Amino acid sequence: MADVAKVLEIHREGLQRVCKVIEGHGTYDDLMDHRITDHDKLFFGKDVDPYQKSKRAAAQFEKKFKSRSYKIILPEFHGFTCDGNTINNIREFEFFERICSSKGITVLKNNYSGNTRISIRDFSRVQRDAAEAIVSDVTSFYLGCPAITASLVHQQIMYSRSFFSFLLSFSRTGVVKPAALVLANDHSPVRVALSMIMKGLGVPRIYLQHAEVTMNFPPLDFEYSVLRNQKSRDTYEAIGSVAGRVFVIPRYPEPFARERLVRPRGRAVTVVIYPTSRIVVAELQRLLIKLGSNSAVAKILIKEHPGAARQLGHQIQIAGVEIVQTVPEEDHIAIVGNSSVAIELLHRGVPVYQNFDFDPVGRDYYGFVRSGLTFEVKLAELSSPFWRPYDADDRWLNAFVEWDASANANYLDDQAQFVEEMARLAANSRTDMPPKRRRSMKGRFRARLKGSAKRGVIRLVNANKKLSSRAANFLLSRTSRAANSISITTDRLGRFLLANTDIEISTPIWRTPSRTTPQTTGRAREIPFEEFVEYTLTHLSTPADWLRMNEQADAFSPRDLIAALEAMFQSRRPALNAIFEGFRSWPSGSPVGTWVYLKRTEWGNFVVDPAELEAMSDFVYGYEDDYTTRFLLEQSLLTTILRSGTNDQLDRFWLNASSVKKDTLPTNRRIEVLRRLRGIPGREAEAQHMLEEFARQASDFELLKFSNTEYLDGRPVEGWDHRHAEHRFLQVAPRTLSREFEAHLKPTYDALRSRMELMNLRIRPSEAEYFWRLANRALDEKTPFSMIRLSDGEGYLFPDRRHFLQADVANRERHWWGTELPTELRSEIISEARQAIAEADVVGVPAIYRFIRDHSESSRSLMQSLQGRGLIEVLAGVVGVVSPSALITEDKVNVALFSDPATLLPLVEAAHKVVIVSSVVPENLPSTFNSARKLETITIPTHHKTMLNESYSKGSQALPFLYRSILNNIDQTVVPGDLVLVAGGIIGKIFIGRARAMGAVALDLGHVVDDWIHPALPSIR
């Protein structure tokens, strides 16, 4: 194992095994939610450039890998050993002992998980070389990794640190090697690390499959593999080449209970729910409520998963539901998510009905429903007797035996062969051990002398317990820090004293887990750094001053502070405006201040003076203190330059930026740059070259994103319309996204299809003309008419909360108004806005274009962001709200029709008067409205994020607390024949509804008003 090249080869092989499961699992970050933070997810988010992610991952690993000390085990077992302490692992080891008991083979007592551990600080040259090789290997791995996520980085770090720790343990002189290693997991980081070290040492490895497998698992590479069923064997053979000998042996000591399975169940049944380690709490709550309404259900139990990330008792609050830790003996039926426990339950004769709503993994992950083994049960079915009887006929039995080998006796041959093979291994290990030699006369005399000396030491220590205890603990605490060889001697001395004397040993470094003193339970919770910073800045009157003082004192790094501020930004914390208020001008020389100032520009819709932007660019290009900080500054600087910088500044960015490069930008960023280039006279050839490079390298989904952008920018795309875009999305989007499209988007689009007369007005002039005719006719005839748009924020207006969470509601209120609303006021706003939607003549709904824009091939779900959940919530509820006569258009109809205010001129000239309801200071409105016969403005308080921008009206209070007085103003101002243009967010829908009720034509302008008063490049909408 001293050969660095050999170590490198084995390390990479194990790393690929760990990562295969993660890369094949689109929601692994969700499954690891209890181990990774929101900051981790953001740090390795889908919008981060892949090259930057690889650099970040490698840097994060190196920081955690190059520890001052490593905890290593002291291997002491000669025979069969095992590693693992979970309930599932122990169950497999007990199975191994049970079938090998006739040969006297045991394994549980030799478990490395409970082995003594010591700290090691001094590494040999060979060990240091191995460590450097591992760091280099991980760096190259990340450079070639196509999809880096927070969970992958977490698991990789755990694997590589465990690998090096075991390497140190087993590369010591005179180390005890086992005869064989028994493992019950083939992809978890620690188990794989030990397996790879054993492979390098030539120690046979025996793999016991503890759960069902899928194509996402790594291939079998063990010397012996004991699989649970033929289906698993088929899956592993489909995954790749199978190494070693493979045996199929069921785990059940009792036979398959077919008669119990097919027994009819009537009423008064007991239902037991079997969740996996990760659950969707809200969906499980809904399931329990539905079950509770079923009069045929007498009792509801939840059998908690042994590896549950959080105890269910802390998450589920449903009266009458009992949580149990073992499979109930009483007769019951089972509701199971994506869990291999379904096969175990069928074996016991328990009917299984699968519901996938409360499981974060994709539907029918193991394929039990697809193969006809189990029945799927939908939420709506749970309120009545849903337990269809099992037939268990020959067809079903033929399928079941693929999953449960005990359904016939053929497996006994495999079991007998495996036991004989283990007996041979055990015999070989005994003959391989060096024979005991009879000591010489001198040796026997020395042994008797040492025995007498030990007994004398024990008597002396016990006679002076207090003094001996202090002396022993002092000696142990010092020697354990001296060097590795002394640490091992320390361990032996400590165990000798503990086993043979009456003194108390308190030095902890060498103790096994079972002897370690437990930590005090009253210890205060550790506060995350982001939470600490947010609390501090929220409770200061001048938070910007604190940020400046921090930089002077060098208390916290710029990188950590920027990460904390970004977390506040994502959560839309009200304190942001107080921070931004303190940075009205650029704080030259301050990295944190520069980031805040650039974010303030983006947040508040400010335009930066070109000279000031030039000075900031110089600072960023010259900043070299920290790579990550430089990367974050370059990202924000590029955003500002693309919005409002000069062409020369953009060219200079590509020459000077060291972290953000044009050829490694994420797809949406590359499209932004291309859009900017196309708008620069004389750069057409460069733009065309960039387009060709993009098309040459792009995947089908990336090409779809580009076509989508072309369409949204008003460029012709052959054959493109909404239905075509739906079809292409379904064809080329990642599988999880296309499945969600079919489940959540397509049903709504199909239900509204016959009314989508205005859905393609960007490319069909006839549709746009039809809209203008409808509005003009209403003005001429002085009849009411309104158009309302529903985008991601309008998920707020659908209180069923199937997708848009309560936390999302609070986030949006902070984002819009800087505060969370009282429940009663929120309910009033939702009710009145929904009424306005129900009466609208034209309603804009979330189009497929937004989903194409917002997602990439690494996206795990259409609902992974707040915005996505808002869009899905709207589509889930809109059919039941809009009028049956309402025409349907896209939610960005305002961009399509009103981006150029001149397009409104015919309506402006035809109206009795024009009333503009917005927060824009009237003097900043376009001159188009000077053509109105009469113009009136009703100024409302601006959005929380633009309160610092003098182009908008601040107001004395946030809009929700003033909107009724504005309604009164509308009542007194608006008459039939008026054109009312509204830009007021959620509450603006209420204003539109009131204007329509007064007989006016009311149109939802939304954010195009911001485009009118600022010359920045609009985003892709």
Buried (B, 14 or more C-beta within 10 A) or exposed (E): BEEBEEBBBBBBBBBBBBBBBBBEBBBBBBBBBEBBBBBBBBBBBBEBBBBBBBBBBBBBBBEEBEEEEBBBBBBEBBBBBBBBEBEBBBBBBEBBBEBBEEBEBBBEEBBBBBBBBBBBEEBEEBBEBBBEBBBEBBBBBBEEBEBBBBBBBBBBBBBBBBBBBBBBBBBBEEEEBBBBBBBBBBBBBBBBBBBBBBBBBEBBBBBBBBBBBBEBBBBBBBBBBBBBBBBBBEBBEEBEEBEBBBBBBBBBEEEBBBEEBBEEBEEEBBBBBBBBBBBBBBBBBBBBEBBBEBEBBEBBBBBBBEEBBEEBEEBBEBEEBEEEEEBBEEEBBBBBBBBBBBBBBBBBBBBBBBBBBBBBBBBBBBBBBEBEBBBBBEBEBBBEBBBEEBEBEEEBBEBBBBBBBBBEEEBEEBBEEBBEBBBEBBEEBEEEEEEEEEEEEEEEEEEEEEEEEEEEBBEEBEEEEEEBBEEBBEBBBEBBBEBBEBBBBBBEBBBEBBEEBEBEBEBEBBBBEEEEEEEEEEEEEEEBBBEEBBEBBBEBEEBBEBBBEBBEEEEBBBBBBBBBBBBBBBBBBBBBBBBBBBBEEBBEEBBBBBBBBBBBBBBBBBBBEEEBBBEBBEBBBEBEEBBBBBBBBBBBBBBBBBBBBEBEBBEBBEEBBEBBEBEBBBBBBBBBBBBBBBEEEEBEEEBEEBBEBBEEEBEEBBBBBBBBBBBBBEEEBEEBBBBBBBEBBBEBBBEBBBBBBEEBBBEBBEBBEEBBBBBBBBBBEEBBEBBBEBBBEBBEEBBBBBBBBBBBBBBBBBBEBBBBBEEBBBBBBBBBBBBBBEEEEBEBBBEBBBBBBBBBBBBBBBBBBBBBBBBBBBBBBBBBBBBBBBBBBBBBBBEEBBEEEBBBBBBBBBBBBBBEBEBBBBBBEBBBBBBBBBBBBBEBBBEBBEBBEEBBBBBBBBBBBBBBBEBBBEBEEBBBBBBEEBBEBBEEBBEBBBBBBBBBBBBBBBBBBBBBBBBBBBBBBBBBBBBBBBEBBBBBB
